[in-house]
Amino acid sequence: MTSAVLEQFQRVGRDLFVAGLISSHGGNMSVRQGDRILITRRGSMLAHLEERDVVDIGLEENDANVALASTEIVVHRAIYAATSALAVVHTHPPYAIAQSLVKDEIVPMDSEGSYLLHKVPVVAAQLTAGSSEVAELLPQWLKEYDLVMLRGHGPFAIGHLLEEAYQLTSVLEMTCRILTISEGMGGEVKEYRKGSERYGSW
Amino acid sequence: MSHAISTLAPLHGLRVDLSRGIATAEESSADVARAYLGGRGLGACIALRERLYEVEPLAPENLLIFAPGPLTGTDAPASGRHSVTARSPLTGTLFDGNSGGSFGVALRGLGIDYLVVAGACETPSCLVIGGDAGGEGAAGGARGTAAGARGAAVGEVLAAPDGVQVALLPAGELWGMEVPTALARLRDAHPGAEASVIGPAGERGVLFASIVNNRGRSIGRGGLGAVMGAKRLKAVVVADHGRHRPVVADPDRLSFVAYEAEKLLKANPITSQALPEFGTAVLVNVLNQAGVLPTRNFRASQFEHAAAISGESLRRDFLQRRAACRGCGIGCARRTSTGDASGEGPEYESIWALGAACGVGDLKAIVEANYACNRAGLDTITMGSTIACAMEMTEEGVLPDGPRFGDAAAVIALCAATARREGLGDELAEGSARFAARLGRPELSMSVKSLELPAYDPRGMTGQGLGFATSNRGGCHLRANMLNPEILGVPKMIDRFATLGKAGLLINLQNLNAALDSLSLCKFTGFALKEDYYARLLSAVWGETVEPQELLRVGERIWNAERLFNLAAGFTRAADTLPRRLLEEPVPAGPAAGRVVDLEPMLAEYYLARGWDTDGRPRAGKLDRLSLSSAAVTAGLTAGEAGPTRSSSAPVPSAAAHGPGAAA
């Protein structure tokens, strides 16, 4: 792993925690490099990543490093197998999780979310952490959407760079905060966007 | 999509054999359409199927394949584009050019999804498709002269497949005319028709001659104009278009997605301000500041006269008006005037090639040299870079009395002399690789696979260097422009000097651009849009769900098909390289000072990420997943576990086989 790659992990990991998108030891992220994956270590603190916290493991085949890799390695592998993603970020943002508990899809009302997301599908699984059920379900949605919400658990975002996946995650949480606040205020929502009634079909 | 009736159907082709004077309708299956889309992808599919790697590029057996894509002529943004594919006389590789304008729209207006031009005329001719194709004087320069094209007298219609009249007419006095004059004559003869022509450079076999259409857009690179010239074909005219509108399965959905796409294009300062205001020349100052503007044949990477030849100067001193291709809201094209003359451009690459590369800081002279290239039908990048090569030869004492860096008058004169193949121009007409090799200094040609590099010094943006080295058509930025992430921060800024970790990003860009060239959409939309928008646009047109991942997989298939073609043509890993200067000579000054490209580790990472072996050959499993295994066999490449190996005893399936596996 080059220092430039480690620096990306450190920068994004720190920001994820500072922005309140993960708990102290929550979340995980990875990048794909050819037939290898660099993924955060199980139980690592993303805000304090060191070189030993990023594990180099095969894209398809296991090796001894699987003992160190994130719990979600099975899901990351499945995503890379099904999509052209080069980076995956998984977090536990509170407002997004709250919205996922009451909705089947999250449709932004704010401008930034509307431009960048249009719609975020919410998918449900009984076993939500590191499960083959999620590994089977999630990549199918990520073929069509760059960010998908796992109900009660958190979003998986993909991109060509870690920063891209991080941006989508950040925008989702901001969108969900705005939704939660505006829905709690009651009153009529003043629509300002042409064609927004179709975002559900995005 | 469930309520829309699918429009995904077999592609309607028109094949014209110039040698035999025959026009026939043909078809490529819906499977081919799904696997290759159209445009560049379809061209690669046909070229591989018909084994163009075995033909001499300037022989009659080479094909010229004109192909719009499934989005051409629809309401998708910036979709007025088409591709032309052939084996290149300059590079020997498979080569496609992609152009704006309305030529592709006109083809689709006649219900033609692709046009294959085979053979060669005995005497200079024009191909007229549609309308009263064979009407007297239809070629625009041949009135009353029945002698001429073999198999077709004036007024004779070769055929009318699907009701579309096709005529092959003597070019008459059009032959020898410069591009603007020929286009004007054709416009008078065929009001409202679209035309693609070659200039004197194409007629004389200049190996980097272009094909220019009546909207001022070019199939610029690779010498496809020379292929057309070798066929003695001056023009292809598509008349009376507009009878068919491309069928869109879900117009309402297309309108919605196109609206959302336009929102992003308007919100992005590159597509909504920089390109409309300054044209592509906006890059001159940006790249000079970053220390990646190649100067004097790449001896330096900053130019002291950059401001004088910048987009800002072009707007201030020469711009008449902006222009845009059909269906484009960006409008990067320029109509300019020097007072003495007016014309199209120059674009950024032309300003660089005829300017900084040659040490010329006189923008008026650059504009005039650009006009000279446009009139003659010459690729400005190869022209300028080849002159720059000659200038360095002069400085090195290899070329006595040759042109010197900074000599603007010499640049203008050499453009004209090259088009006429006169004097030194006759040697430059072969491109810099052949010219430099003949003079015993091949390292002074700044080219990859004999295609001159564009205006980016990869020593200051290493991913661009990997892109140049691995490009299937040679030194080119349009296969995947790492300018975006390395300089402009699209989608995000990455470390432009880093060596490793860029292969995956480059591959995704290469695959995406192959898909865009096949749809066919302008790559500039990629400054604001991602693959999910393109997939949704195509889904609306076809009425079938196309996932973004499928689009990228199509691009990957096209990339590997092109790779198979080049392998069959004899290219090996050794061709995936850069000019020695970029690998060994550090940048002398500026932000990239001291840098070279460390290519070998990048190549190794790239091949691995591509699923190729260490010699750059696609592995059997990769070919199988892309449904290209039988294509490899057809190409005489035995797809073994270690990847395809050239085999003379491999079975050759029927060339008539259709389907992605046969592309096939």
Boltz contact constraints between the chains, C-beta under 6 A:
constraints:
  - contact:
      token1: [A, 2]
      token2: [B, 500]
      max_distance: 6.0
  - contact:
      token1: [A, 4]
      token2: [B, 495]
      max_distance: 6.0
  - contact:
      token1: [A, 4]
      token2: [B, 498]
      max_distance: 6.0
  - contact:
      token1: [A, 5]
      token2: [B, 501]
      max_distance: 6.0
  - contact:
      token1: [A, 34]
      token2: [B, 605]
      max_distance: 6.0
  - contact:
      token1: [A, 34]
      token2: [B, 608]
      max_distance: 6.0
  - contact:
      token1: [A, 34]
      token2: [B, 609]
      max_distance: 6.0
  - contact:
      token1: [A, 83]
      token2: [B, 549]
      max_distance: 6.0
  - contact:
      token1: [A, 84]
      token2: [B, 508]
      max_distance: 6.0
  - contact:
      token1: [A, 84]
      token2: [B, 552]
      max_distance: 6.0
  - contact:
      token1: [A, 86]
      token2: [B, 504]
      max_distance: 6.0
  - contact:
      token1: [A, 143]
      token2: [B, 547]
      max_distance: 6.0
  - contact:
      token1: [A, 143]
      token2: [B, 549]
      max_distance: 6.0
  - contact:
      token1: [A, 144]
      token2: [B, 547]
      max_distance: 6.0
  - contact:
      token1: [A, 160]
      token2: [B, 505]
      max_distance: 6.0
  - contact:
      token1: [A, 160]
      token2: [B, 508]
      max_distance: 6.0
  - contact:
      token1: [A, 161]
      token2: [B, 492]
      max_distance: 6.0
  - contact:
      token1: [A, 163]
      token2: [B, 492]
      max_distance: 6.0
  - contact:
      token1: [A, 164]
      token2: [B, 491]
      max_distance: 6.0
  - contact:
      token1: [A, 164]
      token2: [B, 492]
      max_distance: 6.0
  - contact:
      token1: [A, 195]
      token2: [B, 256]
      max_distance: 6.0
  - contact:
      token1: [A, 198]
      token2: [B, 256]
      max_distance: 6.0
